[in-house]
């Protein structure tokens, strides 16, 4: 049921909407984060990541962003979907749109404690290829490396 959504490249004016999506998504899926870590990550996303990166943005029929995917090469760096549209194909649409432009296999790292994300990527054909006991900032949030 992805017919209601479309994909476009991000624009600078999208940053506030993407930050709202990120916050809503993390609040719904990352209950394992400590309050202190959640606040530090929020600051980094708001000030160091969203304003400077390019994204694929899923938009609803009214043109409002409902999800986004960031990437480097063949790696999915970020994928966040507004919980209001979870289960409606937005994440799959973003991944498949990215896959059409990526050459070779796709890779992603996902928090091991985020069971919903792990199941999502498994449904899309990703398989675990490795595990790190720490996240990219050295915090004790294990990451699974996945590839498709």
N, C-alpha and C positions, 0 to 999 in steps of 0.2 A: 504494500500500500504506500508506495513512494510517489505516486502521481501528483500528489498535492504539494510536493516539495521540489525545489530546483537547487542547483549549485552555481555559485559564482565565486570569483576571487574577492578577497577581503578588500575593504577600503578603509582609510584612516578613520572615517566617521563611525565605523563598526565597533571600535574599541569599547565604548561603554556597554553595548549590548553583549559583546563577547565576554566581558568581565562578569556581567550578570549571569550569563549562561554558565561560565566556569564556576562561579560561586554556588549557584543552585545545584549544579551537577555534583560538585565536591560535597556539598552538604548532604546530598542524597546517597552518595556512594562511598565516601571516605570517612566513615565513622571511626576508623582505626587511628586517625591522626590525632596527636595531642593538640590541645588548644594553642600552645605556643608555636608548634610546628605549622599548624594551619594558618596562623597569623603571619608567620615569616614567609611561607609559600605564597600567600595572598599578596603580600607586598611585592615579592619578586615578579609574580605574574602580572600584576597591575602596572608596575613601573619599568620592568626590565624585559618583559617578553611580549605581551600583547601589542604595545605601541610600535614595536620594531619588526615583528615577524609578518610573513605573508601566510594566509590561510585559504583553504577552501571553505566556503561558508554555505551551509544549507539554509534556505529561506522558505518561509511559508507562502501561501498564495497572496498574502498582503505585502510581501517583501520584507518581513521581519526575520532577522536571523534566529534560528532555532538550534544550531549546532555548528561546530567548526572542527577542522582537521589541519594541523600543522605538520610539516614534513621537512626532512633533509635527505636528499638523495632518495633512496628506497626505504628510508626509515620513517615510520609514523612517530612524530615527536609528541603530539597531543591529539586527543579526540575527546570532545566534550559535547554532550547533547542535553538540551533542556529536559529535565525530568517530565515536564508536561507532555512531551512527545515521545518518551521512551516507548519502545515496542512498535513504533510506526514506520520503521525502515530508514530513519534518518542516518543512523550510524552506518548501516550497510551501504546506503547511497553515497555517503562521504568516502568510505573505504574503497568502494568499487570505482568511483570517479577518480580517486588518487591512483588506483591500480592501473587504469587505462593510460596514465601518463608516466608511470614508473617502469623502467626496464629491469626485468629479472624478478627475483623473489622479493617479497615485502617483509620488513622486519618491524617489530614493535617491542617495547618493554612495558610491562603492566605490573601494577602493584599486586603481589601475590594475595594480599588480604582483600582485594576488590573482586569478590567471587563473581559478581555480575559481569564485569569486564572480561574476566578470564573465560567465562562461558560464552560471551559474545564472540570473542576472537576464535574460540574453538568452533563455534557454529559456522564461521566464515572460512574454516579450513586451516587456521594457524595451528602450529604444533610447538610445544616447548622444546627449545634447543639449549637452554641454559638457565642458571639461577644465580642471583647475587644476593647476599644477605643484607646489603645496604642499598639505599637509593643513590641517585647521582650526587647528592649533597652529603653523603656519608651518614645519613640517618638510618635508624634500624627499622626500615620498612622494606622487606625483601622484594626484589623485582624478578619477574620471570621474563626471559628473553624468548620471543616467539617468532616464527618464520612461516611464511606461506609461499 
